[in-house]
Amino acid sequence: MRHEALRRAILLSLISLIVPSLVLGSSWTAELYDLILPLGPPGSALLHAMGLLTILTLGVVCIGEYRATRLLRKGRPIPAQALTVVADLAAQAGVNADAIGFGKLDEEGIEAVVAGRSRVIRIGTLWVRSSILEPARFRFAIAHEIAHLASGDPRAERIVNAAVLIGGLAMMAAIGRIIAYVGGDTLALSHLDLPTLLFVLRNAVPAILANLVALGTLAVLILLESRASARLREFHADAIARNLSGGDGLGKVTSMRSKDSGIGFVSRLLAVHPPTQQRFLALKRAGTAFSADELLFILVGYFSGTILEITLQLNFVMASPGVSTLAQRKAHLTAEMAENPFTYWTILGLSTALLVLSQSLILGRMLITEETRKPPRHAASLALRLLSLAGVGSFIALATSQTVYFELSEAGWNMLHWIAGDPDRVGLHACLFLSLTISAFVILTVPSLRDKGPIYPLMVVSPTLSTLALGIWFYF
């Protein structure tokens, strides 16, 4: 559970930086092109945008560290009895942790804070009182926060939040630039009357809407996944707390405050803490934690499709099927790779690594879900259901792609005509998904792979390798 939470945090940070970098690089190309290094097309603006967003993200993380340090300075001492509980549990977990009190007489908050090398649990006044009145409940709550400290959750959450914030600002800047282009072109017209204005808007609105739909979809998926990964960290902390505090912890977790856990469907999707009943069940059955949030399959499917789309768009700048044939795209790629090999190989290497990461998340989670499912589910039906979610994500990536929108409009919205004119794009997406499907069925139906045997790594990388092989067949 801990390893998946970490991989999901890494994936979420990468999505929040890479996709907005593409959007920012394509909308602010003149400003970002060869900003520092003369890397050449097609990835110069993208790589500079990615570097800029990474620096800004690190800056926000540093600001968060500074604010956490100031927050810890405002704490006050807590009773020796509470400190003894913290020291005992921290020693069991192998963590150097301190505790401070905060808040007014009715403060019921409790949280783990990391600032620099300091690991501190901030304990509200009501929780301090419970160390005397309800020692078992207090011990479990402290063990839960120490589990967060031992897992590095506060810092991971800070990095993810910073990446999401900077990525969101980058997408807003890209949309602003697109609107500015339209507005500037409109104001530059020598004769501007109502029919002319309507004509300009009729041509501009589809492009603006396409960008809004694409970025809005990404923003919603990132928001939902950030909340889902936060809930998984809570499940993990509960499991560790049960072992640290002694006993099964079931009665204690039901008495803990379940923040943001509304009863509505939307409230559950947006909650950063799981509902108390799910936390209770997860302590009895590990599969509950994994089956509670299967949104991961949609997000990773979307991420895989988006990374493949990014790679194709970068490799064929100004060489879309609307103005070229497959043979011309082959010639374009060969010429550009000979002229700018570093940029092309860097893009290909990054894309390959990100695709392998996304496929490993899908297959690893699928295997865990199958192992922890009670009662056991037939492997084929489980694979079909979870792969369907990943397929939905891939479809969303294609449906919100500006390139696909342009190509379909050029083809008169004739799907068969579009596929005939763009067999490489459709073929590569289909190959990635079909290879993933084969790997999933092999992993779920071959018992020797249940323990991640020697063939498991091959099954993880085979979808990406198959897609690369098909790309080589198409373009070389």
PATOR-928170 format. One line per field, with one value per residue (C-alpha): chain; x, y, z; residue in three letters; residue number from 1. Coordinates in Angstrom, 2 decimals, m for minus. Layout:
kette (A,...) $
c1 (X,...) $
c2 (Y,...) $
c3 (Z,...) $
rest (Ala,...) $
nr (NUM,...) $
END
This chain:
kette (A,A,A,A,A,A,A,A,A,A,A,A,A,A,A,A,A,A,A,A,A,A,A,A,A,A,A,A,A,A,A,A,A,A,A,A,A,A,A,A,A,A,A,A,A,A,A,A,A,A,A,A,A,A,A,A,A,A,A,A,A,A,A,A,A,A,A,A,A,A,A,A,A,A,A,A,A,A,A,A,A,A,A,A,A,A,A,A,A,A,A,A,A,A,A,A,A,A,A,A,A,A,A,A,A,A,A,A,A,A,A,A,A,A,A,A,A,A,A,A,A,A,A,A,A,A,A,A,A,A,A,A,A,A,A,A,A,A,A,A,A,A,A,A,A,A,A,A,A,A,A,A,A,A,A,A,A,A,A,A,A,A,A,A,A,A,A,A,A,A,A,A,A,A,A,A,A,A,A,A,A,A,A,A,A,A,A,A,A,A,A,A,A,A,A,A,A,A,A,A,A,A,A,A,A,A,A,A,A,A,A,A,A,A,A,A,A,A,A,A,A,A,A,A,A,A,A,A,A,A,A,A,A,A,A,A,A,A,A,A,A,A,A,A,A,A,A,A,A,A,A,A,A,A,A,A,A,A,A,A,A,A,A,A,A,A,A,A,A,A,A,A,A,A,A,A,A,A,A,A,A,A,A,A,A,A,A,A,A,A,A,A,A,A,A,A,A,A,A,A,A,A,A,A,A,A,A,A,A,A,A,A,A,A,A,A,A,A,A,A,A,A,A,A,A,A,A,A,A,A,A,A,A,A,A,A,A,A,A,A,A,A,A,A,A,A,A,A,A,A,A,A,A,A,A,A,A,A,A,A,A,A,A,A,A,A,A,A,A,A,A,A,A,A,A,A,A,A,A,A,A,A,A,A,A,A,A,A,A,A,A,A,A,A,A,A,A,A,A,A,A,A,A,A,A,A,A,A,A,A,A,A,A,A,A,A,A,A,A,A,A,A,A,A,A,A,A,A,A,A,A,A,A,A,A,A,A,A,A,A,A,A,A,A,A,A,A,A,A,A,A,A,A,A,A,A,A,A,A,A,A,A,A,A,A,A,A,A,A,A,A,A,A,A,A,A) $
c1 (0.00,2.83,4.66,1.55,0.86,4.41,4.14,0.80,2.32,5.16,2.73,0.46,3.41,4.63,1.19,0.78,4.07,4.49,1.08,0.92,4.50,3.34,0.44,2.61,5.38,2.96,1.21,4.31,6.66,8.37,9.21,10.39,12.14,15.92,15.40,18.59,19.96,19.72,18.10,16.32,12.90,10.61,11.11,13.00,9.97,8.62,11.84,12.28,8.66,9.23,12.37,10.57,7.63,10.00,11.88,8.62,7.38,10.56,10.10,6.57,7.85,10.51,7.84,5.82,8.83,9.35,5.69,5.80,8.89,7.11,4.06,6.09,7.54,4.06,3.44,3.24,4.32,2.00,1.70,4.39,1.90,1.09,4.77,5.50,2.94,4.46,8.01,7.00,5.21,7.90,10.55,8.51,8.27,11.94,11.14,12.49,9.30,8.29,4.87,3.50,0.10,m1.87,m5.25,m7.87,m9.81,m12.10,m9.36,m9.74,m7.18,m4.21,m1.67,1.82,4.18,7.62,9.87,13.52,14.70,12.00,9.12,6.43,2.86,0.67,m2.00,m5.12,m6.31,m9.17,m6.83,m4.42,m7.28,m8.15,m4.67,m6.05,m9.75,m9.48,m5.91,m6.62,m8.20,m5.36,m2.73,m4.28,m4.54,m0.87,0.15,m1.78,0.12,3.46,2.70,2.36,5.72,7.42,6.07,7.04,3.44,3.51,6.41,5.01,1.70,3.50,5.34,2.17,0.19,2.95,3.07,m0.72,m0.71,2.03,0.54,m2.84,m1.30,0.53,m2.73,m4.42,m1.52,m1.89,m5.63,m5.00,m2.47,m4.92,m7.64,m5.11,m4.22,m7.86,m8.47,m5.33,m6.18,m9.71,m8.57,m6.01,m8.74,m9.01,m12.76,m14.58,m18.33,m20.80,m20.71,m16.90,m16.80,m19.20,m17.10,m13.93,m15.63,m17.16,m13.68,m12.01,m14.55,m13.99,m10.25,m10.83,m13.48,m11.17,m8.47,m10.92,m12.31,m8.83,m7.45,m10.68,m10.70,m7.10,m7.82,m10.78,m8.83,m5.87,m8.16,m9.92,m6.69,m5.01,m7.92,m7.91,m4.18,m4.63,m7.31,m4.98,m2.35,m4.97,m5.77,m2.06,m1.62,m4.56,m2.99,0.35,m1.36,m3.17,0.15,1.86,m0.90,m1.64,m4.90,m6.86,m7.70,m11.15,m13.08,m10.62,m10.74,m14.53,m14.25,m11.73,m12.93,m13.32,m12.53,m14.28,m16.13,m19.59,m22.31,m22.88,m21.19,m19.42,m18.35,m16.79,m14.91,m13.51,m12.77,m9.14,m10.11,m12.12,m15.50,m15.17,m17.01,m14.54,m11.63,m13.21,m13.62,m10.12,m8.59,m10.38,m9.86,m6.99,m8.83,m11.24,m8.52,m7.76,m11.32,m12.44,m10.55,m10.37,m10.22,m6.49,m7.18,m8.94,m6.20,m3.34,m5.14,m5.52,m1.87,m0.68,m2.76,m1.64,2.05,1.69,m0.14,2.57,5.28,3.48,2.75,6.33,7.81,5.60,5.48,3.98,3.61,0.07,m1.97,m3.95,m0.93,1.15,1.02,2.52,5.48,6.04,5.88,8.54,10.78,10.06,11.01,14.19,15.37,14.56,16.21,19.37,19.34,18.33,19.17,19.52,16.03,14.35,16.11,15.42,11.71,11.65,13.50,11.25,8.12,9.28,10.03,6.67,4.75,6.49,5.64,1.98,1.73,3.42,0.86,m2.06,m0.75,0.53,m2.76,m4.69,m2.67,m3.14,m6.88,m7.14,m5.15,m7.11,m10.59,m13.00,m14.75,m12.33,m13.40,m12.90,m9.66,m11.16,m14.08,m11.80,m9.37,m12.19,m13.70,m10.44,m9.12,m12.40,m11.64,m8.15,m9.72,m12.05,m9.00,m7.28,m10.44,m10.65,m7.02,m7.83,m11.21,m9.68,m6.60,m6.45,m4.58,m7.30,m9.94,m8.13,m7.67,m11.29,m12.55,m10.29,m11.72,m15.26,m15.79,m15.64,m14.00,m13.05,m11.51,m9.57,m8.26,m7.24,m5.36,m3.75,m3.08,0.05,m1.65,m4.64,m2.40,m0.01,m2.82,m4.52,m1.24,m0.55,m3.99,m4.12,m0.63,m1.68,m4.75,m2.63,m0.21,m3.10,m4.68,m1.32,m0.54,m3.98,m4.32,m0.79,m0.36,3.45,3.17,1.03,4.26,5.76,8.00,10.73,8.23,6.40,8.87,8.63,4.83,5.13,7.40,5.91,3.09,5.63,8.10,5.34,4.31,7.93,8.34,5.20,6.44,9.72,7.76,5.66,8.39,11.65) $
c2 (0.00,2.37,1.69,2.36,5.60,6.73,5.79,7.56,10.70,10.55,9.96,12.79,15.20,14.20,14.61,18.00,19.21,17.45,18.02,21.72,22.06,20.91,23.34,26.22,25.42,25.35,28.61,30.62,29.16,32.42,33.33,29.87,28.73,28.52,30.52,29.19,26.34,26.11,22.66,23.09,21.85,20.22,20.10,23.29,25.24,22.16,21.42,25.06,25.15,21.96,23.41,26.63,24.82,22.53,25.52,27.23,24.01,23.71,27.36,26.67,23.62,25.77,28.31,25.46,24.32,27.86,28.21,24.82,25.94,29.11,27.09,24.84,27.83,28.82,25.56,25.18,22.35,19.45,17.32,14.77,11.90,12.79,13.24,9.78,8.22,10.08,9.05,5.41,5.09,7.02,4.65,1.65,3.17,4.15,7.83,10.84,12.74,15.51,16.90,20.36,21.70,24.35,26.02,27.28,25.26,23.74,22.88,19.26,19.15,16.82,16.65,15.48,18.22,17.94,20.98,20.44,17.62,18.23,15.77,17.05,16.14,19.17,18.22,20.27,21.03,18.51,15.74,16.62,16.16,12.80,11.53,11.38,10.76,8.32,7.00,4.18,6.58,9.06,6.36,5.24,8.82,9.50,6.20,7.25,10.55,8.85,6.49,9.56,10.84,7.47,7.28,10.84,11.72,15.40,16.20,14.10,15.92,19.26,18.38,17.11,20.20,22.46,20.61,20.79,24.52,25.40,23.15,24.84,28.29,27.17,25.97,29.27,31.15,29.05,29.72,33.42,33.48,31.81,34.31,37.14,35.90,35.93,39.33,40.81,39.52,40.87,44.35,44.41,44.21,47.41,47.08,45.66,45.40,42.90,40.40,40.44,39.98,37.05,35.50,35.78,34.34,31.48,30.45,31.06,29.55,25.88,26.15,27.88,25.32,22.45,23.86,24.44,20.90,19.34,21.37,21.15,17.36,17.20,19.51,17.39,14.13,15.58,16.88,13.54,11.55,13.85,13.19,9.45,9.12,11.11,8.64,5.72,7.30,7.47,3.77,2.98,5.11,3.32,m0.07,1.00,2.64,m0.59,m2.41,0.36,1.04,m2.59,m4.45,m4.35,m0.65,m1.18,0.43,3.31,4.24,4.53,7.21,9.24,12.32,11.58,14.96,15.99,12.67,13.80,11.29,12.35,10.79,14.01,14.62,11.15,11.78,15.09,13.96,13.70,11.30,8.12,7.68,6.12,2.96,2.33,2.84,0.38,m2.23,m1.64,m2.63,m5.97,m6.48,m4.90,m5.10,m2.39,0.25,m0.68,m1.22,2.08,4.15,2.64,6.07,5.37,3.19,6.05,8.54,6.25,5.31,9.02,9.64,6.84,8.16,11.74,10.82,8.97,11.96,14.34,12.20,12.08,15.81,16.74,14.38,15.70,19.42,21.02,17.56,16.52,14.23,17.26,18.44,15.28,11.59,8.81,8.72,12.44,11.99,9.29,11.63,14.47,12.38,11.04,14.52,16.12,13.33,13.76,17.51,17.51,14.05,15.13,16.60,13.68,10.98,12.87,13.05,9.37,8.33,10.34,9.07,5.47,5.82,7.48,4.84,2.05,3.79,4.09,0.46,m0.78,1.13,m0.38,m3.96,m3.75,m2.37,m4.96,m7.76,m6.36,m5.94,m9.55,m10.84,m8.88,m9.23,m10.96,m12.99,m13.84,m12.52,m14.41,m13.15,m12.52,m10.44,m8.44,m7.72,m6.66,m4.30,m2.62,m2.45,m0.84,1.97,2.36,2.36,5.18,7.20,6.55,7.54,10.80,11.55,11.07,12.81,15.94,16.06,19.22,17.34,14.69,17.44,19.15,15.92,14.86,18.26,18.04,14.58,15.91,14.03,10.76,8.24,5.79,8.57,9.79,6.30,5.77,9.08,8.56,4.81,5.39,7.36,5.02,1.94,3.03,3.81,0.50,m1.39,0.11,m0.80,m4.28,m5.12,m3.96,m6.19,m9.22,m8.52,m8.13,m11.44,m13.24,m11.82,m12.57,m16.08,m17.49,m18.50,m18.26,m14.53,m13.88,m13.52,m11.28,m13.92,m13.36,m12.91,m10.10,m7.31,m8.42,m8.19,m4.67,m3.35,m5.34,m2.83,m0.03,m2.18,m3.36,0.24,1.23,m1.70,m0.71,2.91,1.71,m0.32,2.71,5.35,3.59) $
c3 (0.00,0.88,m2.39,m4.43,m2.53,m3.34,m7.02,m7.28,m5.76,m8.30,m11.17,m10.07,m9.82,m13.28,m14.85,m13.17,m14.66,m18.01,m19.61,m18.60,m19.90,m23.31,m23.28,m22.05,m24.53,m27.47,m26.52,m25.47,m28.08,m29.10,m25.49,m24.44,m27.63,m26.97,m23.77,m22.22,m24.37,m28.18,m28.15,m31.45,m32.52,m31.68,m27.94,m27.11,m25.90,m24.11,m22.26,m21.27,m20.06,m18.09,m16.51,m15.64,m14.03,m12.10,m10.69,m9.73,m8.09,m6.04,m5.04,m3.80,m1.91,m0.21,0.74,2.24,4.24,5.53,6.53,8.30,10.24,11.37,12.31,14.58,16.39,17.57,19.41,23.15,25.47,26.18,29.36,30.10,29.84,26.23,25.41,26.80,24.46,21.48,22.40,22.91,19.57,17.71,19.08,17.88,14.40,14.33,13.91,15.80,16.48,18.85,19.78,20.50,21.44,19.59,19.37,21.77,24.34,21.70,19.14,18.03,15.20,15.06,12.23,11.31,10.15,8.53,8.29,7.40,9.64,12.24,12.49,14.80,15.69,16.35,18.88,19.51,23.02,22.97,21.86,24.66,27.12,25.60,26.52,30.07,29.49,26.54,26.47,23.96,21.47,21.94,21.44,18.16,16.87,17.68,16.06,12.95,12.70,13.38,10.50,8.27,9.52,9.01,5.45,4.55,3.71,4.77,2.44,m0.41,m0.09,m0.12,m3.34,m5.03,m4.02,m5.32,m8.66,m8.99,m8.18,m10.67,m13.32,m12.87,m13.19,m16.36,m17.91,m17.02,m18.63,m21.79,m22.01,m21.41,m24.24,m26.65,m25.78,m26.15,m29.64,m30.66,m29.12,m30.66,m34.12,m33.77,m32.69,m35.51,m38.13,m40.14,m40.44,m37.42,m37.56,m36.15,m39.07,m39.07,m35.30,m35.50,m38.26,m36.16,m33.10,m35.09,m36.20,m32.83,m30.45,m31.46,m30.78,m27.44,m26.45,m27.44,m25.16,m22.33,m22.60,m22.70,m19.80,m17.82,m18.14,m16.99,m14.04,m12.89,m13.18,m11.28,m8.53,m8.14,m8.19,m5.65,m3.28,m4.03,m3.32,m0.10,1.01,0.25,2.53,5.28,4.88,5.09,8.21,9.87,9.17,10.64,13.63,14.47,14.72,16.67,19.18,20.05,19.54,16.34,16.55,15.08,17.89,18.05,14.39,14.44,17.09,15.13,13.29,9.56,7.99,4.78,4.58,3.56,2.84,m0.78,m3.79,m4.77,m1.18,m1.02,m4.29,m3.03,0.53,1.63,4.43,3.75,5.45,8.89,7.86,5.02,7.38,9.77,7.02,5.64,8.97,8.72,4.99,3.07,m0.24,0.91,0.63,m2.97,m4.17,m2.62,m5.21,m8.69,m10.29,m10.67,m13.72,m15.54,m14.68,m15.68,m18.91,m19.61,m18.77,m21.08,m23.96,m23.31,m23.20,m26.50,m27.99,m26.74,m28.32,m31.68,m31.68,m30.84,m33.40,m36.19,m35.64,m38.76,m40.27,m39.32,m41.60,m42.74,m44.73,m45.21,m45.99,m43.91,m46.30,m45.77,m42.00,m42.27,m44.23,m41.78,m38.76,m40.36,m41.36,m38.00,m36.00,m38.06,m37.42,m33.72,m32.34,m28.69,m28.47,m30.21,m28.19,m24.97,m25.78,m26.73,m23.56,m21.27,m23.00,m22.70,m18.98,m18.28,m20.24,m18.32,m15.04,m15.99,m17.15,m13.96,m11.88,m13.79,m13.69,m10.12,m8.80,m10.82,m9.25,m5.74,m6.32,m7.45,m4.46,m1.85,m3.33,m0.95,m2.20,m5.04,m8.43,m11.67,m13.23,m16.67,m15.38,m13.09,m15.93,m18.25,m15.69,m14.69,m18.25,m19.27,m16.81,m18.29,m21.75,m20.70,m19.68,m23.02,m24.89,m22.92,m23.87,m27.56,m27.42,m25.86,m28.11,m30.21,m32.93,m33.16,m33.23,m36.11,m38.06,m37.61,m38.71,m41.79,m42.49,m42.31,m39.03,m40.97,m38.61,m41.35,m43.43,m40.37,m39.57,m43.20,m43.21,m39.80,m39.41,m37.35,m34.55,m34.31,m34.62,m31.86,m29.41,m30.21,m29.86,m26.42,m25.11,m26.65,m25.37,m21.91,m22.14,m23.02,m20.16,m17.71,m18.69,m18.50,m15.05,m13.65,m15.08,m14.64,m10.96,m11.04,m11.71,m8.65,m6.64,m9.33,m10.78,m13.38,m16.22,m14.40,m15.35,m18.98,m18.83,m17.39,m20.14,m23.02,m23.83,m24.19,m26.12,m28.47,m29.12,m29.80,m32.19,m34.09,m34.24,m35.74,m38.30,m39.21,m39.45,m40.35) $
rest (Met,Arg,His,Glu,Ala,Leu,Arg,Arg,Ala,Ile,Leu,Leu,Ser,Leu,Ile,Ser,Leu,Ile,Val,Pro,Ser,Leu,Val,Leu,Gly,Ser,Ser,Trp,Thr,Ala,Glu,Leu,Tyr,Asp,Leu,Ile,Leu,Pro,Leu,Gly,Pro,Pro,Gly,Ser,Ala,Leu,Leu,His,Ala,Met,Gly,Leu,Leu,Thr,Ile,Leu,Thr,Leu,Gly,Val,Val,Cys,Ile,Gly,Glu,Tyr,Arg,Ala,Thr,Arg,Leu,Leu,Arg,Lys,Gly,Arg,Pro,Ile,Pro,Ala,Gln,Ala,Leu,Thr,Val,Val,Ala,Asp,Leu,Ala,Ala,Gln,Ala,Gly,Val,Asn,Ala,Asp,Ala,Ile,Gly,Phe,Gly,Lys,Leu,Asp,Glu,Glu,Gly,Ile,Glu,Ala,Val,Val,Ala,Gly,Arg,Ser,Arg,Val,Ile,Arg,Ile,Gly,Thr,Leu,Trp,Val,Arg,Ser,Ser,Ile,Leu,Glu,Pro,Ala,Arg,Phe,Arg,Phe,Ala,Ile,Ala,His,Glu,Ile,Ala,His,Leu,Ala,Ser,Gly,Asp,Pro,Arg,Ala,Glu,Arg,Ile,Val,Asn,Ala,Ala,Val,Leu,Ile,Gly,Gly,Leu,Ala,Met,Met,Ala,Ala,Ile,Gly,Arg,Ile,Ile,Ala,Tyr,Val,Gly,Gly,Asp,Thr,Leu,Ala,Leu,Ser,His,Leu,Asp,Leu,Pro,Thr,Leu,Leu,Phe,Val,Leu,Arg,Asn,Ala,Val,Pro,Ala,Ile,Leu,Ala,Asn,Leu,Val,Ala,Leu,Gly,Thr,Leu,Ala,Val,Leu,Ile,Leu,Leu,Glu,Ser,Arg,Ala,Ser,Ala,Arg,Leu,Arg,Glu,Phe,His,Ala,Asp,Ala,Ile,Ala,Arg,Asn,Leu,Ser,Gly,Gly,Asp,Gly,Leu,Gly,Lys,Val,Thr,Ser,Met,Arg,Ser,Lys,Asp,Ser,Gly,Ile,Gly,Phe,Val,Ser,Arg,Leu,Leu,Ala,Val,His,Pro,Pro,Thr,Gln,Gln,Arg,Phe,Leu,Ala,Leu,Lys,Arg,Ala,Gly,Thr,Ala,Phe,Ser,Ala,Asp,Glu,Leu,Leu,Phe,Ile,Leu,Val,Gly,Tyr,Phe,Ser,Gly,Thr,Ile,Leu,Glu,Ile,Thr,Leu,Gln,Leu,Asn,Phe,Val,Met,Ala,Ser,Pro,Gly,Val,Ser,Thr,Leu,Ala,Gln,Arg,Lys,Ala,His,Leu,Thr,Ala,Glu,Met,Ala,Glu,Asn,Pro,Phe,Thr,Tyr,Trp,Thr,Ile,Leu,Gly,Leu,Ser,Thr,Ala,Leu,Leu,Val,Leu,Ser,Gln,Ser,Leu,Ile,Leu,Gly,Arg,Met,Leu,Ile,Thr,Glu,Glu,Thr,Arg,Lys,Pro,Pro,Arg,His,Ala,Ala,Ser,Leu,Ala,Leu,Arg,Leu,Leu,Ser,Leu,Ala,Gly,Val,Gly,Ser,Phe,Ile,Ala,Leu,Ala,Thr,Ser,Gln,Thr,Val,Tyr,Phe,Glu,Leu,Ser,Glu,Ala,Gly,Trp,Asn,Met,Leu,His,Trp,Ile,Ala,Gly,Asp,Pro,Asp,Arg,Val,Gly,Leu,His,Ala,Cys,Leu,Phe,Leu,Ser,Leu,Thr,Ile,Ser,Ala,Phe,Val,Ile,Leu,Thr,Val,Pro,Ser,Leu,Arg,Asp,Lys,Gly,Pro,Ile,Tyr,Pro,Leu,Met,Val,Val,Ser,Pro,Thr,Leu,Ser,Thr,Leu,Ala,Leu,Gly,Ile,Trp,Phe,Tyr,Phe) $
nr (1,2,3,4,5,6,7,8,9,10,11,12,13,14,15,16,17,18,19,20,21,22,23,24,25,26,27,28,29,30,31,32,33,34,35,36,37,38,39,40,41,42,43,44,45,46,47,48,49,50,51,52,53,54,55,56,57,58,59,60,61,62,63,64,65,66,67,68,69,70,71,72,73,74,75,76,77,78,79,80,81,82,83,84,85,86,87,88,89,90,91,92,93,94,95,96,97,98,99,100,101,102,103,104,105,106,107,108,109,110,111,112,113,114,115,116,117,118,119,120,121,122,123,124,125,126,127,128,129,130,131,132,133,134,135,136,137,138,139,140,141,142,143,144,145,146,147,148,149,150,151,152,153,154,155,156,157,158,159,160,161,162,163,164,165,166,167,168,169,170,171,172,173,174,175,176,177,178,179,180,181,182,183,184,185,186,187,188,189,190,191,192,193,194,195,196,197,198,199,200,201,202,203,204,205,206,207,208,209,210,211,212,213,214,215,216,217,218,219,220,221,222,223,224,225,226,227,228,229,230,231,232,233,234,235,236,237,238,239,240,241,242,243,244,245,246,247,248,249,250,251,252,253,254,255,256,257,258,259,260,261,262,263,264,265,266,267,268,269,270,271,272,273,274,275,276,277,278,279,280,281,282,283,284,285,286,287,288,289,290,291,292,293,294,295,296,297,298,299,300,301,302,303,304,305,306,307,308,309,310,311,312,313,314,315,316,317,318,319,320,321,322,323,324,325,326,327,328,329,330,331,332,333,334,335,336,337,338,339,340,341,342,343,344,345,346,347,348,349,350,351,352,353,354,355,356,357,358,359,360,361,362,363,364,365,366,367,368,369,370,371,372,373,374,375,376,377,378,379,380,381,382,383,384,385,386,387,388,389,390,391,392,393,394,395,396,397,398,399,400,401,402,403,404,405,406,407,408,409,410,411,412,413,414,415,416,417,418,419,420,421,422,423,424,425,426,427,428,429,430,431,432,433,434,435,436,437,438,439,440,441,442,443,444,445,446,447,448,449,450,451,452,453,454,455,456,457,458,459,460,461,462,463,464,465,466,467,468,469,470,471,472,473,474,475,476) $
END
